[in-house]
Every structure is written in C-alpha cells, then in structure tokens.
C-alpha cells in the first residue's frame, strides 16, 4: 500500500487493473479511451438515453452501447444528471467521477468513468458492483 496525498492506494499490477475493464468487455460493453495506472482506471462508454421512461434501467444493446431508461425528462440537463446518478449508484463511484463527454442534447451520449483504487474500493469491489450493474 502506498500513501499519495493523504490517501492510501493499493499498488496493483496491470493484470489486476485490467480485470475491471475485462469485466465490462466480457459482458459486451464497448469501451473507448481506456487509460490505466496503478491507482485508477478510466474509460468511455457509449450511451443511448431514453428519458421520460416509467422506471430507471440499464440494458446492453447488441452493438455494446448501454441503453439507459430513466424517469427524468430532458429538461435543463435533468436527464443527463439522472444518467450520472444512476451510474454512480450502481457502480459505487462518486458522481464527480463520471463525466458527460459528448451528446449533451442528444439521445446518443458518451460518458467517461474514472475508477479510483483505494483500500476500501479495490478492483474486486468494483467487479462486484458491476455484476449488478445491468438489468437483465
């Protein structure tokens, strides 16, 4: 374990940090802009938003795009915030670790996730969260 800026980080080899990206890929999620280091993993995902739905859900389309249905209406960014909140809740990461990269006013969006590996949130923690990420 290494201390950086007052936070304890587990130093992980590349194989361990890749296992999280591999977990997403194994389910068929299309990842882009993958960047990794010992302390973090970040990547982008394509999202097809369906605002104004009866319930919140995340499903995977055949082309690797995440289809996100959410209750919020596409008014003043509420739907975008709803997508971020849903991802944050399901993946166990802070909303500030999820960024809308493109598609602010479109149903086709691109989000970047940043996973920080700490003493409490290891690769295993995130993989466990990801197992319940998609609605089957």
C-alpha positions as CSV (number, residue, x, y, z in Angstrom):
1,X,0.0,0.0,0.0
2,X,1.3,3.5,-0.9
3,X,0.2,6.8,0.5
4,X,-0.5,9.6,-2.0
5,X,-1.8,13.0,-0.9
6,X,-3.1,11.5,2.3
7,X,-5.0,8.7,0.6
8,X,-3.9,5.0,0.8
9,X,-3.7,3.3,-2.6
10,X,-3.0,-0.3,-3.3
11,X,-0.4,-0.7,-6.0
12,X,-1.8,-3.1,-8.5
13,X,-0.1,-4.8,-11.4
14,X,-1.5,-4.2,-14.9
15,X,-3.3,-7.6,-14.9
16,X,-5.3,-6.7,-11.8
17,X,-6.4,-3.2,-13.0
18,X,-7.3,-4.7,-16.4
19,X,-9.6,-7.2,-14.9
20,X,-12.2,-4.4,-14.3
21,X,-12.1,-3.3,-17.9
22,X,-12.2,-7.0,-18.9
23,X,-15.3,-7.5,-16.7
24,X,-17.1,-4.7,-18.8
25,X,-15.8,-6.1,-22.1
26,X,-16.8,-9.7,-21.1
27,X,-20.4,-8.6,-20.8
28,X,-20.2,-6.9,-24.3
29,X,-19.9,-3.3,-23.2
30,X,-17.9,-1.3,-25.8
31,X,-15.1,0.7,-24.1
32,X,-13.2,3.6,-25.6
33,X,-10.3,5.8,-24.5
34,X,-9.1,3.3,-21.9
35,X,-6.4,4.7,-19.6
36,X,-4.9,2.8,-16.7
37,X,-2.4,3.3,-13.9
38,X,-1.8,1.6,-10.6
39,X,-4.3,4.0,-8.8
40,X,-7.0,4.3,-11.4
41,X,-8.8,3.1,-14.5
42,X,-10.8,5.3,-16.8
43,X,-12.7,4.6,-20.0
44,X,-15.6,5.9,-22.0
45,X,-18.9,4.2,-22.8
46,X,-21.5,4.9,-25.4
47,X,-25.0,5.5,-24.0
48,X,-28.4,5.7,-25.7
49,X,-30.6,7.7,-23.3
50,X,-34.4,7.1,-23.1
51,X,-35.7,10.0,-20.8
52,X,-39.2,10.0,-19.6
53,X,-39.5,6.2,-19.0
54,X,-41.6,4.6,-16.4
55,X,-38.6,3.2,-14.5
56,X,-34.9,3.5,-14.4
57,X,-32.9,0.7,-16.1
58,X,-29.7,-0.1,-17.8
59,X,-29.6,-2.7,-20.6
60,X,-26.9,-3.6,-23.1
61,X,-27.6,-3.4,-26.8
62,X,-26.1,-5.8,-29.3
63,X,-23.6,-3.3,-30.5
64,X,-22.1,-2.7,-27.0
65,X,-24.0,0.5,-26.3
66,X,-25.7,1.0,-22.9
67,X,-29.4,1.8,-23.2
68,X,-30.4,3.8,-20.2
69,X,-34.0,4.4,-19.5
70,X,-34.7,7.0,-16.8
71,X,-37.7,8.8,-15.3
72,X,-36.2,12.3,-15.6
73,X,-37.4,14.4,-18.6
74,X,-34.8,16.0,-20.9
75,X,-35.4,19.5,-19.4
76,X,-32.4,21.7,-18.3
77,X,-30.0,18.8,-18.1
78,X,-32.1,16.7,-15.7
79,X,-31.8,13.6,-17.8
80,X,-28.0,13.9,-18.0
81,X,-27.9,14.3,-14.3
82,X,-30.2,11.3,-13.9
83,X,-27.9,9.1,-16.0
84,X,-24.9,10.2,-13.9
85,X,-26.8,9.5,-10.6
86,X,-27.9,6.0,-11.9
87,X,-24.4,5.1,-12.9
88,X,-22.9,6.4,-9.7
89,X,-25.4,4.4,-7.6
90,X,-24.9,1.2,-9.5
91,X,-21.1,1.3,-9.8
92,X,-20.3,2.6,-6.4
93,X,-18.4,5.6,-7.6
94,X,-18.9,9.3,-6.9
95,X,-20.9,11.3,-9.4
96,X,-17.8,13.6,-9.9
97,X,-16.0,10.5,-11.3
98,X,-18.5,10.3,-14.2
99,X,-18.3,12.9,-16.9
100,X,-20.5,13.6,-19.9
101,X,-18.0,13.8,-22.8
102,X,-20.4,14.3,-25.7
103,X,-24.1,14.4,-26.6
104,X,-25.4,16.9,-24.1
105,X,-28.6,17.5,-26.0
106,X,-28.7,14.2,-27.9
107,X,-30.0,10.7,-27.1
108,X,-26.6,9.3,-28.2
109,X,-24.1,10.2,-25.4
110,X,-20.6,9.3,-24.4
111,X,-19.7,9.2,-20.7
112,X,-16.3,8.7,-19.1
113,X,-15.9,6.7,-15.9
114,X,-13.0,7.0,-13.5
115,X,-12.4,4.2,-11.0
116,X,-10.0,5.0,-8.2
117,X,-8.5,2.1,-6.4
118,X,-8.2,2.6,-2.6
119,X,-8.0,0.5,0.5
120,X,-11.8,0.3,0.6
121,X,-12.6,0.2,-3.2
122,X,-10.4,-2.4,-4.9
123,X,-10.8,-4.0,-8.3
124,X,-12.8,-6.8,-6.6
125,X,-15.2,-4.2,-5.1
126,X,-15.9,-2.6,-8.5
127,X,-16.3,-6.0,-10.2
128,X,-18.9,-7.0,-7.5
129,X,-20.8,-3.7,-8.1
130,X,-20.6,-4.3,-11.9
131,X,-22.2,-7.8,-11.5
132,X,-25.5,-6.0,-10.6
133,X,-25.0,-3.0,-12.9
134,X,-27.1,-4.2,-15.8
135,X,-30.8,-5.0,-15.7
136,X,-31.3,-8.5,-17.2
